[in-house]
């Protein structure tokens, strides 16, 4: 198995490639690009059977290589804010103040555009990384092209990141300057109100024209089922007029709200600021984003002057939408990038939710199967436990796959990682994998089941109380839970006292003194046993109760009571043996049958030897 895993991981490494980071990262990138260019030239010269497709590929490689060289010497360029419109030493016209606001909004739009391009390039890099990792022999000639294209998007993304940060710094400084200069602006409130009134009067003719154009469209569809070019142009012109009126009205409303805010008429200012929310929904998506950014800038001014509470209470619905938009943007913002895929808080919450639901379903399945086994006699508890455990782990595995796939993670790359780590897993987790495999075998082989009384060794004997994928719990008669790795049941001998049935034969040894009749011993023991209350198998020809003579010892005649027991008597062999020994002892005493004990005869010599007597006399003479 280990050899197979090793060959598998090596095969994966042979048929895959890695990103060439030297194309965009390091101090020697320029020299490395020159080496690549020489390699491309030598390939073109050495290949005699070059095709048109190869020529186009090489031309593309050269073009991207040239762009990479230029991008290495990237110089940051950003459009500065028109600070001259807001001087420090004199009053500011409302027109200049509005122009500065438009410049701030345009900078916001540039940042949004750059972030969208970044997101698109991130998706392209993700695709290119996958193509490079999964490169085949047939597609190997395109490997350099993929590497160059990936490096191009990588460098462009890094350069855009620097540009975004520079623009964000400008935005921060510009917003602060915009707020500070509000009191220097000269607003002509009556003129602004008149202008807003004139704009509102222009809406009615444009809306009536839109109704007339819709009727004309329906007439043409009834007559010829198509719309004429003239009518289409009128529709386009009407839409442009409507967009122009809406944008002009929004601009005028926002400037007028700033004028009231400067005069500390907060209620009027907030009413005007929130009055254009319905008009925003009528704009095209690009214009809606533009004016949303403009309103975001003005909110900072309103918070500074009117306060957060007044801004929030001015329009509860608008505040709720703002909170929702802010919360959603934070939840969907990428916290980190994994394999060219941005992972956000929402993605993490999605994974956690799927995993929690999956584990709940798996636990419910496991509990339901066990309940069915207890309610129906057709399914044994051991079989139900095996089915429930197997199904539980399958559901957990599927849950993890679905959770990772839900956020767009490429599971094929995880397969590559698993192949590379398979050798380490094989050595480091050999025991764990062995126990896991043994658990699966036991569940389906069913040589050991829940409730079986088993014996592992002389010291471990008890009832199987729980079976898991890694280990099995055996509860001894002393109520001690012993956790045993499943591999022990596969590798070692195990005695299962209740595998097929619970009837077992036990041998109870006892001894009587020499001179006792064998027939009397057998008759007394068997008759008393039949009349006793001891639980054993009675009146069954297949399981007879016998008395065997086993030996004639130095001090006694040895016998064995061979008896069959079942049920709880089988599960408690020491207690059962004790009951029979007590019975035999009482029976032998009752019938005055002597129970022998070891005897030893000691012989003492009274006369010493002649040599010892002569030595004794010599000692006395001296």
Phi, psi and omega in degrees: 000317180295321178297321178297316179298321179295314178297322180296314181294323178293322178295323177296318181292330179287328185259015179228162180228162180247162178293132178274094184288343180292347179287339183222357184225132177125166182279339183255028183295319182297314179296325179293322177296324177294322176296320179297319180297319177295322179296321179295318180295317180294324177297318182292324181284324184282334183276111181278331183258048182285135182263173178296323179296320178295321179297316178296321179296316180295320178298320178294319178299318179295319180297314180294323179298319178296321178292324177298319179297321179290324183288339178292333178258042183294134176244127183290126178227122177229149178282121182288161177283143180284070183296340180295339179290339181240075182291162182270338191254005180207171180292158183242134178285154179296330179294315178295322179297319177292322179296320178295322177298319178296323178294319176299316180296320178297324178294319174304316181297322178296318179297317179298318180297315180296322179292323177294320177295321177300316180297319179295318180291328176297320177295321179294319179295322177299316180294317181293320178300318179295320179296321180291317180294328183259022184299142179249169180297321180295329184259012186295332181293340178270002184299315180297321179298316179297319180296316179295318180294320177297316180297323179297312180293326179295312180295319180295320178295319178296319179294322178293325177298318177295321179294319179299315180297322178295316178294323178296324175296318177298319180299314181300314180292319181294319179296320179296318178294321180299318179292319183293331186269005182299320183288345179270354185279140177259109180257133172259088187299315179301318180294321178295321179293319178298318180297319179295323178294318179297321179296319181296327180290339181279347182291322186300311179299321181292321178292321177295320177298322179297321178295316180297321179293324177295319177296317178298323179296317179295322179296315181295324178293325178292319186281306187238002176063012175222165179252133180289158179296325180298316180292323178297319178295322178295320177299316180297317179295321179294319178296320179294319178297319180295316179298320179296317179295317182295314181295321178295319179296317180296315179300315182292323180294318181294317178296319179294325178294324176293323179297315177293325178296322178295325180277007179066019174269076190296321184296313178297319181299316181290324177298317179292321181297323181269358184284339187264010182294324178290324180295329180299325182292343180272351182279164173290160182305319181294316179293325179296319177295321181299311183283337172294318176297320180297318179293327177298319178296315182293333179297325178296325178290317180296322178295323181292319186268308186272334181098156182294321184294314180296321179293321180289319183282345182295327180207100185298318181296315179297321179296319179296319178296321180295317178298318179297314180297318180295314181297317181295320180295322179289324180290327182268356179287135184291125176279321178205168182246127177237117179056047180063020179237120179289129180252120182254174177297323179297322177296318180295317178297323179297316179297315180298318180297315180296319181294317180297314179297318180298317179292325177295317178296317180296318179294321178296318178299314181298315181293323181294318180296317179295321178296321178297323180293325180284335182270333183241135182280345182291333181253122178285157180296323180295316178296319179297321179296319180295315180295318182293319179293316180297314179296324180299312182290327176295316179296321178296318179296315178297321178300315180296320178297314180296321180297315180290322181290334183294335179256012172083016178286138182277112184285343178294324177294325175297327176295321177296317179297317179297322177295320180292327182268000186297326180293313179298320178295321181298321180276313186287326183246031183299316181295318180297314179296321179298315178295321179297314179296321178296324177298319178296317180298315181297322182295324182266333179283325174063033172281339174231127185230166176299135179090350178290146177259114187237162179227119180267318179209185181295337184257344182244110180208127181179192184262137177288113184258339180201144178230123178238177185291330183259326187215167178232138180259128178244124179261116182285173179293342176271012179062036176256125179273121179249120179268118186242128175301141185296333180296336179296327180286336180274322187272332186247165176284135179232130176266119177255106184287343185229037183291305180264313175212175186254018178267123181224151179260135178236156183243122181249106182280144172205168184222151175229165183284156175298141180102352178276139182289134178296319181297321180295317180300312183294317182294314183297311184297313184291319180295314179295326180292321179296328182269358182275172179261011180290138181277113175205172183281117183247153172050050177225116185296333181286332182235072183282154174263127187228160172237121181250139169273127187253335182191158171246099186278185182290335183233351186205167171258123187263135179232168171225131171271113182260111187224148179259134180234164181213169175065227183295333178295328177288323184283346179232071187296323180294317179294321179296317179297322178297319179298318181290323179295319177298319179298314182295318180298317180293321181294316181295321178293321182298321183260017174056040175266124186288133174260112190285165173223157184300136179239145182224123177270129180249119180254124179250127179280132181270327182258128177279168181284161182300319182297318181294323180293319180295320179296324180293319179295317179300322180294321181292323180296315178296000000 
